[in-house]
Amino acid sequence: MTAAQPPETELDVLLAQWAAAPVAGASVDVAAILTLPQHREAPRRAGAVWRPALMAASLALMVALGGWLGLSDRFASPPTQIAAATPSAEAAAGEAEAFALVFTPTAAEEDLI
C-alpha cells in the first residue's frame, strides 16, 4: 500500500526551481586543491611541557592546605563568649505599622486570592 503524495504547492515548485538553478561563480579548481599539501604534521606546542608539573604542584598544594586546615583546629584558642543584646519582647508601634503596610494585601489582591 503506498501513501498518496500530497499535492505540490506553489512554494514547492519555487523551491525546486531554486535548487535546480545554476550558481554563478561556483566553479571549483580541483587541480589547485590537489597541488596543496594534503597532510602535514601538527606543529608542536612548546608550552605544553609544563602542564604535568603544574598539575602535580597544584595537587601537592591542595593536599598540604587540607592538612594544614585539618590540624589548625587542634591549635585554635578556645571560643570566647560574646554578650549579645537581646531584642525587646514587644515591637515598637512604628515597626508594626511598617510591617502591616508591606505585608497586608490590598483589596484588589484580596479579590485575586
Secondary structure per residue as TSV (DSSP state, phi and psi in degrees):
chain	resnum	aa	ss	phi	psi
A	1	M	-	360.0	127.2
A	2	T	-	-107.7	142.7
A	3	A	-	-79.5	143.4
A	4	A	-	-71.5	133.2
A	5	Q	-	-73.4	137.3
A	6	P	-	-67.8	148.2
A	7	P	-	-65.1	144.9
A	8	E	-	-70.7	138.0
A	9	T	-	-97.9	173.3
A	10	E	H	-62.9	-35.7
A	11	L	H	-64.8	-40.3
A	12	D	H	-62.0	-40.6
A	13	V	H	-65.5	-43.4
A	14	L	H	-65.0	-39.3
A	15	L	H	-66.6	-38.3
A	16	A	H	-65.2	-40.6
A	17	Q	H	-65.0	-40.6
A	18	W	H	-64.6	-40.4
A	19	A	H	-69.4	-31.0
A	20	A	H	-85.7	-11.9
A	21	A	S	-69.5	139.2
A	22	P	-	-70.0	145.3
A	23	V	-	-98.7	124.6
A	24	A	T	-76.1	136.3
A	25	G	T	76.3	21.2
A	26	A	-	-102.4	22.1
A	27	S	-	-75.7	143.1
A	28	V	-	-117.1	127.3
A	29	D	-	-89.1	94.5
A	30	V	H	-66.3	-36.9
A	31	A	H	-63.0	-40.1
A	32	A	H	-66.6	-35.7
A	33	I	H	-68.8	-40.2
A	34	L	H	-70.5	-23.2
A	35	T	H	-77.0	-16.9
A	36	L	S	-72.0	150.9
A	37	P	-	-63.3	132.3
A	38	Q	S	-87.4	-26.7
A	39	H	-	-146.9	125.4
A	40	R	-	-128.9	148.7
A	41	E	-	-72.9	139.6
A	42	A	-	-65.0	141.2
A	43	P	-	-65.6	142.9
A	44	R	-	-79.0	139.6
A	45	R	-	-96.3	126.9
A	46	A	G	-75.4	-25.0
A	47	G	G	-77.5	-11.0
A	48	A	G	-77.8	-8.2
A	49	V	G	-70.9	-34.5
A	50	W	G	-84.6	-7.4
A	51	R	H	-63.0	-45.2
A	52	P	H	-61.2	-37.6
A	53	A	H	-66.0	-38.4
A	54	L	H	-65.3	-40.6
A	55	M	H	-63.1	-43.7
A	56	A	H	-65.5	-40.4
A	57	A	H	-66.8	-40.0
A	58	S	H	-68.6	-36.8
A	59	L	H	-65.5	-42.8
A	60	A	H	-62.7	-39.4
A	61	L	H	-64.4	-41.4
A	62	M	H	-63.8	-42.0
A	63	V	H	-65.6	-44.3
A	64	A	H	-64.8	-42.3
A	65	L	H	-66.5	-39.4
A	66	G	H	-64.0	-41.6
A	67	G	H	-65.7	-40.2
A	68	W	H	-64.8	-42.0
A	69	L	H	-68.0	-34.0
A	70	G	H	-69.0	-36.0
A	71	L	H	-83.5	-19.0
A	72	S	H	-66.8	-23.2
A	73	D	T	-69.0	-30.1
A	74	R	T	-67.5	-35.5
A	75	F	T	-100.4	7.3
A	76	A	S	-75.0	151.7
A	77	S	-	-73.9	155.8
A	78	P	-	-64.7	150.7
A	79	P	-	-66.5	145.6
A	80	T	-	-104.8	145.5
A	81	Q	-	-83.7	133.8
A	82	I	-	-117.5	125.0
A	83	A	-	-72.7	131.9
A	84	A	-	-113.7	143.4
A	85	A	-	-76.3	129.7
A	86	T	-	-85.9	136.4
A	87	P	-	-71.0	153.5
A	88	S	-	-69.1	153.1
A	89	A	S	-70.5	-28.7
A	90	E	S	-105.1	140.5
A	91	A	-	-84.2	147.1
A	92	A	-	-66.6	156.9
A	93	A	H	-62.1	-36.5
A	94	G	H	-66.3	-35.8
A	95	E	H	-68.4	-38.8
A	96	A	H	-65.2	-39.7
A	97	E	H	-67.4	-40.1
A	98	A	H	-64.3	-40.0
A	99	F	H	-63.0	-43.3
A	100	A	H	-65.3	-37.8
A	101	L	H	-66.0	-37.0
A	102	V	H	-80.0	-42.1
A	103	F	H	-103.5	0.3
A	104	T	S	-91.4	124.7
A	105	P	-	-72.2	153.3
A	106	T	-	-79.8	174.1
A	107	A	H	-63.4	-38.5
A	108	A	H	-66.5	-37.9
A	109	E	H	-69.3	-36.3
A	110	E	H	-61.8	-40.4
A	111	D	H	-62.6	-38.6
A	112	L	H	-68.8	-35.2
A	113	I	-	-70.7	360.0
